[in-house]
Amino acid sequence: MRRAPRFGTVVALLLAGCGEGGERAQQPEFIPDSMRHGGTAVVAYHVEPSSMNQFASVDNISLELQNFVLFTTLIRYDENLQPVPYLAERWDTAATSDGMALSFHLHDDVRWHDGRLTTAHDVKFTFERIKDPRTAFPNQSLLALYDSAAVQDSFTITFYLRRHPGFLDPWRRISPMPEHVLGNVAPSELGQHRFGSESPLGNGPFRFVEHRSGDRWVFEANPDFPQSLGGRPYLDRLVYRVIQESTTSLSELLAGEVDICLSVEPHQVAEIEANPTTRVLSFPSLSYAFIAWNGRRPLFQDARVRRALTLAINREQIVQTVRHGLGIPAKGPVPPFHWAYHEDLKPLPYDPDSARALLDSAGWVDRDGDGIRERDVIRASFELRTHPRADREDIMTLVQADLAKVGFEVQLRVQEAQSLRRDITSRERPFDAFVLGWTADFRLDDRILFACSQLDAPFQWASYCNPRVDELLDQVTRIEDRSQALPLWHEYQEILQWEQPFTFLYYEVRPNGVRERIRDVRMDARGDLVNVNEWWIEPAARRSVN
């Protein structure tokens, strides 16, 4: 089915400005391909990847390192967001009595880094473990409409599935895992297996070298990566460093100790651009920032209260003062890149008076004159958390001040990222509210966030349940005709704006800092590392890093 014209326009915007930084970067004299090999690139980010284990990963940077660095997915998306072959050299489909059969034909020369061939048996093993509830795969909705798989021969696998839009998309996100390494591990033990942090064995353009917890992951070029998939990367080594302090990341970027800083602070952009050895690559990302309200807490169980909280927060001020304009005030969980984005839905305004009226109607009143509302014996007081990151902390400070004006007491807590992740994904939900970002997807399936069936799952942070939302989310994941699905998508967005399980703050424009010595870097909506195998360093600028 053809994409709607507007979506094509948004794709152009998403992929614009993501090459060598426009006029800023001076192109070097021609360097032949044979001289582009060598050197080490250092990438810094504030998040420690959770794992190199596909069965356990919950964060976007882990998935990027897996899918672009260490492993190979069956397909990829090209610059126009169209599926193209990768580990699978081709695919075909056939109608069945109750859906369709999808067959992938794999390249027969892709080897795991221990020398074993990657086969259809690895793909089937991965599929079956993801579908097994004992594995507790964090995003089972990816394959919810896939029923079974059959290996036809060593390099051909057929999936049997119900027809649905974006049926190829899961295979852009899922990297097959090595059956000969993990096949004897009990499904319930896969998520915590040492494979993910100590000895991941991949089949991609880079091989695992070392992991120092809380500090770095080190990868080296795979000299045996097939030429048909891109061949050996130009870089000898890729080092991913965990640097939680943004000032430290910036200092190391400007000093040349770091080559790429992912998601730099918006206020740092001017300083990076002013330095002759660095540049900024910015693009509208797939992410949005939000506040999750824990619906298990009595304070947040009434939609009127949640809506009042959003009305009381000046989100335009957050975009301008915290993001320095690098964002768009958000109105819901479907970002502008998606074809179902509700153009006619207006964001909730900044309206403290309406917020006060809603709180009064919900029974939250300041009866003792201390400036804090209460209902019965419960005070309008809660803890708001985030991880160490300056812009998130600044957001919390502004939110705290805004909510104080309507009678809420907010305590702020900055929590180490791994610790925060454990708390918010725990079944017990031991938090009140938090500020984080969420990366949406081209095949959007928000059941993982808002479906009643996911109440105890890792990402149902709001403990939100609305049967009509369940119906809508189930239907839009099955309807292939966009003209039929669009009204349902719009109703979903309207309900969430009314009920506000999250306060949607802004859609993010992502700025990354890059040193000029790193060439042919492309970053766009597909990811920061989308063409890492093509990055190269001018011979005179190379150095080695341990």
C-alpha positions in Angstrom: 0.0 0.0 0.0 1.3 3.4 -0.9 2.1 5.8 1.9 0.1 9.0 2.3 1.8 12.0 0.8 2.1 13.8 4.1 4.0 10.9 5.6 6.5 11.1 2.7 7.0 14.8 3.5 7.7 14.0 7.2 10.1 11.3 6.2 12.1 13.9 4.2 12.2 16.1 7.3 13.2 13.2 9.5 16.1 12.4 7.3 17.1 15.9 6.5 20.3 17.5 7.9 21.7 14.1 9.0 24.7 13.8 6.9 28.0 15.6 7.3 26.5 18.7 8.9 25.7 20.8 5.8 28.3 23.4 4.9 30.1 23.1 8.2 32.3 20.1 7.6 35.0 20.5 5.0 35.3 17.5 2.7 38.9 16.1 2.8 40.8 15.3 -0.3 39.7 12.0 -1.9 40.8 9.0 0.2 40.6 5.7 -1.6 38.6 2.9 0.0 41.7 0.9 0.7 43.1 3.7 2.9 39.9 4.3 4.9 40.4 1.3 7.2 41.8 1.8 10.7 41.5 3.8 13.9 39.1 3.8 16.9 36.0 5.9 17.3 34.6 6.6 20.8 30.9 7.2 21.3 29.6 8.6 24.6 26.2 8.5 26.1 24.7 8.8 29.6 23.0 5.4 29.6 24.6 2.1 30.4 23.2 -0.4 27.9 21.1 -3.0 29.8 22.4 -6.0 27.8 23.6 -7.3 24.5 20.9 -10.0 24.9 18.0 -9.6 22.6 15.8 -11.5 25.0 16.2 -9.0 27.8 16.9 -5.6 26.3 14.6 -2.7 27.3 16.4 0.4 26.2 17.0 1.9 22.8 20.8 2.1 23.0 21.1 -1.6 23.7 18.9 -2.3 20.6 21.0 0.0 18.5 24.3 -1.7 19.5 22.8 -5.1 18.9 21.1 -4.4 15.6 23.8 -2.1 13.9 27.0 -3.3 15.6 27.0 -6.8 17.1 24.3 -8.7 15.3 22.4 -8.7 12.0 18.6 -8.3 11.6 16.7 -10.1 8.8 15.8 -6.8 7.2 16.6 -3.1 7.5 14.9 0.2 6.5 16.5 2.3 3.8 16.6 6.1 3.7 13.0 6.1 2.5 11.9 3.9 5.4 11.3 1.0 3.0 12.3 -2.6 4.0 15.4 -3.9 2.3 17.3 -7.3 2.7 20.0 -7.8 5.3 20.6 -11.2 6.8 17.7 -12.3 4.6 18.7 -11.9 1.0 15.1 -12.0 0.0 11.6 -12.9 1.2 8.3 -13.9 -0.3 4.7 -14.2 0.9 1.8 -16.5 0.1 -1.9 -16.4 1.2 -3.1 -19.1 3.6 -6.6 -20.1 4.7 -6.3 -18.0 7.9 -3.6 -15.4 7.0 -0.3 -15.6 5.2 3.0 -17.4 5.0 6.1 -15.3 5.1 9.4 -17.0 4.0 12.8 -15.5 4.5 15.8 -16.8 2.5 19.0 -16.2 4.4 22.5 -15.5 3.1 24.5 -18.7 3.4 27.8 -17.1 4.4 27.1 -15.1 7.6 29.0 -16.6 10.5 28.7 -16.2 14.2 31.9 -14.8 15.5 33.1 -18.3 16.7 32.9 -19.5 13.1 29.6 -21.3 13.1 27.2 -20.4 10.3 24.0 -18.5 11.1 21.1 -20.6 9.9 17.3 -20.7 9.9 17.5 -22.7 13.1 18.9 -19.7 14.9 16.0 -17.6 13.7 13.4 -20.2 14.7 15.0 -20.6 18.1 14.8 -16.8 18.7 11.2 -16.7 17.5 10.2 -19.5 19.8 11.9 -18.1 22.8 10.3 -14.7 22.3 6.9 -16.3 22.1 7.5 -18.4 25.2 6.0 -16.5 28.2 8.7 -18.0 30.4 11.3 -15.9 28.6 9.4 -12.7 29.7 10.5 -10.9 26.5 9.8 -7.3 27.3 8.0 -6.5 24.0 5.9 -9.6 23.1 3.4 -7.5 21.1 6.0 -7.4 18.3 5.1 -10.9 17.3 1.6 -11.1 18.8 0.1 -11.9 15.3 2.8 -14.4 14.4 1.6 -18.0 15.1 4.3 -20.4 14.2 7.5 -21.0 12.3 8.9 -23.9 10.2 12.5 -24.4 9.0 12.4 -25.4 5.3 16.1 -25.9 5.0 19.3 -24.5 6.7 18.8 -21.1 5.2 15.0 -20.8 4.7 12.4 -20.2 7.3 8.6 -19.7 6.9 6.4 -17.9 9.4 2.7 -18.4 9.6 0.8 -15.2 10.7 -2.4 -13.3 10.6 -2.4 -10.5 8.1 -1.6 -7.1 9.6 0.0 -3.8 8.7 3.8 -3.6 9.0 4.2 -7.4 9.3 7.9 -7.1 8.3 8.7 -4.5 10.9 9.6 -6.9 13.8 12.5 -8.3 11.8 14.1 -4.8 11.6 14.1 -4.8 15.5 14.8 -8.5 16.3 18.3 -9.9 15.9 18.5 -13.7 15.8 20.4 -15.2 18.7 22.9 -18.1 18.5 21.0 -21.4 19.3 24.3 -23.3 19.8 25.2 -21.0 22.7 21.8 -20.3 24.3 19.7 -23.3 23.2 20.2 -25.3 26.4 19.5 -22.3 28.7 16.0 -22.5 30.3 13.7 -19.8 29.0 13.2 -18.4 32.4 17.0 -17.9 32.8 17.7 -16.3 29.4 17.1 -12.7 30.5 19.8 -12.9 33.3 22.2 -15.1 31.4 25.9 -13.9 31.4 25.8 -13.9 27.6 24.2 -10.4 27.7 26.9 -8.7 29.7 30.0 -10.9 29.8 30.3 -12.9 26.6 27.8 -11.9 23.8 28.5 -13.8 20.6 27.3 -11.9 17.5 27.4 -12.3 13.8 27.4 -8.6 12.8 30.0 -6.2 11.4 31.7 -5.8 14.8 32.8 -8.4 17.4 32.5 -8.1 21.2 35.9 -7.4 22.9 35.2 -6.2 26.5 32.6 -4.8 28.8 33.5 -2.8 31.9 30.3 -2.3 33.9 29.3 1.3 34.2 32.2 2.4 32.0 32.4 1.0 28.5 31.7 -1.6 25.8 34.4 -2.3 23.3 33.9 -3.8 19.8 36.4 -4.6 17.0 35.9 -5.0 13.3 34.8 -8.4 12.0 37.2 -9.1 9.1 34.9 -12.0 7.9 31.7 -10.0 7.6 30.4 -10.8 4.1 30.9 -8.2 1.4 27.3 -8.7 0.3 26.2 -7.2 3.7 28.8 -4.4 3.6 32.0 -6.1 4.3 34.5 -5.3 7.0 33.8 -2.0 8.7 36.3 0.8 8.1 36.9 1.3 11.8 39.3 -1.1 13.7 37.5 -0.5 17.0 34.3 1.1 18.3 34.2 2.1 22.0 30.9 3.0 23.6 31.6 4.9 26.9 29.1 5.6 29.6 29.5 9.2 30.8 26.6 10.3 32.9 27.7 13.9 33.4 26.9 16.0 30.3 29.6 18.5 31.2 32.2 15.7 31.2 31.0 14.4 27.9 31.2 17.9 26.4 34.7 18.5 27.8 35.9 15.2 26.4 34.4 15.8 23.0 36.0 19.2 22.7 39.3 17.8 24.0 39.2 14.9 21.4 38.9 12.1 23.9 35.4 11.4 22.7 34.4 11.4 19.0 30.6 11.4 19.2 28.4 12.5 22.0 24.8 11.3 21.7 22.0 13.6 22.6 24.0 16.5 23.9 22.3 19.1 26.1 20.6 21.8 23.9 22.5 24.6 25.7 25.8 22.9 24.6 25.0 23.1 20.8 26.4 26.6 20.3 29.7 25.7 22.0 30.1 22.6 19.9 29.3 24.5 16.7 31.8 27.3 17.6 34.6 24.8 17.9 36.4 24.2 14.6 37.0 20.5 15.4 33.4 19.6 16.1 30.0 19.8 14.6 26.3 19.1 15.5 24.1 16.7 13.7 20.4 17.3 14.5 17.3 15.5 13.4 13.7 15.0 14.5 13.8 11.8 16.3 11.2 9.1 17.1 11.2 10.1 20.8 9.0 12.1 23.1 9.5 13.2 26.7 6.7 12.5 29.2 5.8 12.3 32.8 4.3 8.9 33.8 1.7 9.1 36.7 1.5 5.9 38.7 -2.2 5.0 38.6 -1.8 2.7 41.6 -1.4 5.8 43.7 -4.7 7.3 45.0 -3.4 10.7 44.0 -3.3 9.8 40.3 -6.3 7.6 39.9 -8.8 10.3 38.8 -8.4 11.4 35.1 -9.4 14.9 36.2 -6.4 15.2 38.4 -4.1 13.9 35.7 -5.6 16.4 33.2 -5.2 19.2 35.7 -1.5 18.4 36.2 -1.0 18.7 32.4 -2.9 22.0 32.2 -0.8 23.3 35.1 2.6 22.5 33.4 3.9 25.1 30.9 5.2 22.8 28.3 6.1 25.5 25.8 8.3 27.1 28.4 10.0 23.7 28.8 10.7 23.5 25.1 12.1 27.0 24.9 14.1 27.2 28.1 15.2 23.6 28.6 15.4 22.4 25.0 16.4 25.8 23.5 13.7 25.3 20.9 14.7 21.7 20.0 11.3 20.2 20.4 7.6 20.5 19.7 5.0 20.5 22.5 3.4 17.1 22.4 -0.3 16.2 22.4 -0.2 12.4 22.6 1.7 9.2 22.0 1.6 9.3 18.2 4.5 11.6 17.1 4.4 13.7 13.9 6.5 11.2 11.9 3.7 8.7 12.0 1.0 8.7 9.3 -1.8 8.4 12.0 -0.7 11.6 13.8 -3.8 13.6 14.7 -3.2 16.9 12.9 -6.5 18.4 14.1 -6.1 17.6 17.7 -5.0 20.6 19.7 -2.5 20.2 22.6 -3.9 20.9 26.0 -3.1 24.5 26.8 -1.2 25.9 29.7 -4.1 26.9 31.9 -3.5 27.0 35.6 -7.0 28.4 36.3 -8.7 25.4 34.6 -6.3 23.1 36.5 -7.5 24.6 39.8 -11.1 24.2 38.8 -10.6 20.6 37.9 -8.9 19.8 41.1 -11.7 21.5 43.1 -14.3 19.4 41.3 -12.3 16.2 42.0 -12.4 17.0 45.7 -8.8 18.1 46.1 -8.9 21.3 48.2 -6.5 23.1 50.5 -8.6 22.9 53.7 -5.9 23.9 56.3 -4.4 26.9 54.4 -0.9 25.4 54.1 -0.8 25.8 50.3 -1.1 22.0 49.7 -4.4 20.4 48.6 -5.7 17.3 50.3 -8.6 14.9 49.9 -9.7 13.1 53.1 -6.3 12.2 54.7 -4.3 12.2 51.5 -2.1 15.2 50.7 -1.4 16.3 47.1 2.3 15.5 47.6 4.4 13.1 45.6 8.0 12.3 44.5 9.0 13.0 40.9 12.1 11.1 39.7 14.5 11.0 36.7 18.0 9.8 36.0 21.1 12.0 36.0 20.7 14.3 33.0 20.7 18.0 33.1 17.7 18.6 30.8 15.5 16.1 32.7 16.5 17.7 36.0 15.7 21.1 34.7 12.3 19.9 33.5 11.6 18.6 37.0 12.5 21.9 38.5 10.0 23.7 36.2 7.3 21.2 36.8 7.8 21.5 40.6 7.3 25.3 40.4 4.3 25.0 38.1 2.5 22.5 40.2 3.2 24.4 43.4 1.0 27.2 41.9 -2.0 24.9 41.9 -1.5 23.3 45.3 0.8 20.3 44.7 4.0 19.6 46.7 6.6 17.8 44.6 9.8 16.3 45.9 12.5 15.8 43.3 14.8 12.8 43.2 17.6 12.1 40.7 18.3 8.3 40.7 21.0 6.4 39.0 19.8 5.1 35.6 20.0 1.4 36.2 18.4 1.7 39.7 15.6 3.8 38.2 15.1 1.3 35.5 14.8 -1.5 38.0 12.2 0.4 40.0 9.9 1.5 37.2 9.9 -2.0 35.5 9.3 -3.8 38.8 5.9 -5.4 39.1 5.5 -3.6 42.5 5.8 -0.1 40.8 7.6 1.5 43.8 7.4 5.1 42.5 5.0 8.0 42.3 5.9 9.6 39.0 8.9 10.1 36.7 10.2 12.1 33.8 11.8 10.1 30.9 11.7 9.7 27.1 10.1 7.0 25.0 11.1 6.0 21.5 8.1 5.3 19.3 8.3 3.2 16.3 7.4 3.1 12.6 5.0 0.3 13.3 3.4 1.8 16.4 1.9 -0.6 18.9 1.1 1.1 22.2 -0.4 -1.9 23.9 3.0 -2.3 25.6 2.3 1.0 27.4 -1.5 1.2 27.9 -3.2 -2.2 27.4 -5.0 -3.7 30.4 -3.3 -7.1 29.7 0.0 -5.4 30.3 -0.7 -4.1 33.8 2.1 -6.2 35.4 4.4 -6.0 32.4 7.6 -3.8 32.5 6.3 -0.8 30.5 2.8 -0.3 31.8 4.0 2.4 34.1 0.8 4.3 34.4 -1.2 1.1 35.5 -3.9 2.5 33.1 -6.8 0.4 31.9 -9.5 1.4 29.5 -11.4 -1.4 27.6 -12.2 1.0 24.7 -8.5 1.8 24.3 -7.8 -1.9 24.3 -10.3 -2.4 21.5 -8.8 0.4 19.5 -5.2 -0.7 19.9 -6.1 -4.3 19.0 -8.0 -3.1 15.8 -5.3 -0.7 14.5 -2.7 -3.4 14.7 -4.8 -5.6 12.4 -6.4 -3.2 9.8 -4.2 -2.9 6.7 -6.3 -0.2 5.0 -5.1 3.1 6.5 -8.3 4.9 5.5 -10.2 2.5 7.8 -7.6 2.6 10.6 -7.1 6.4 10.7 -10.4 7.2 12.6 -9.6 4.6 15.2 -6.1 6.0 15.6 -7.6 9.5 16.1 -10.1 8.3 18.7 -7.3 6.6 20.6 -5.4 9.9 20.7 -8.5 11.8 21.8 -9.1 9.4 24.7 -5.6 9.6 25.9 -5.6 13.4 25.7 -8.7 13.4 27.9 -7.5 10.8 30.4 -3.8 11.7 30.5 -2.1 8.6 31.8 1.0 10.4 30.8 1.7 14.1 30.5 3.2 14.2 27.0 5.8 17.0 27.2 7.4 17.4 23.8 8.5 15.6 20.6 12.2 15.6 20.5 14.7 17.1 18.0 17.9 15.2 18.8 21.3 17.0 18.6 24.5 14.9 18.5 28.0 16.2 18.8 30.5 14.8 16.3 34.3 15.5 15.8 35.3 16.5 12.3 37.8 13.6 12.0 34.9 11.1 11.9 33.6 11.0 8.3 30.5 9.8 6.5 28.4 9.8 9.7 24.7 9.6 9.0 22.1 9.8 11.8 18.4 10.0 11.3 15.1 8.6 12.6 16.4 5.0 12.1 19.1 5.5 14.7 22.3 7.2 15.7 24.4 4.2 14.6 22.5 3.3 11.5 25.7 3.4 9.2 28.4 2.8 11.8 30.0 0.3 9.5 30.7 3.1 7.0 32.3 5.6 9.5 35.9 6.3 8.7 38.8 8.4 10.0 41.3 10.3 8.0 44.6 8.5 8.2 46.5 11.4 9.8 43.8 11.8 12.5 43.7 8.2 13.7 44.6 7.1 17.2 44.1 4.0 19.3 42.0 3.8 22.4 41.9 1.0 25.0 
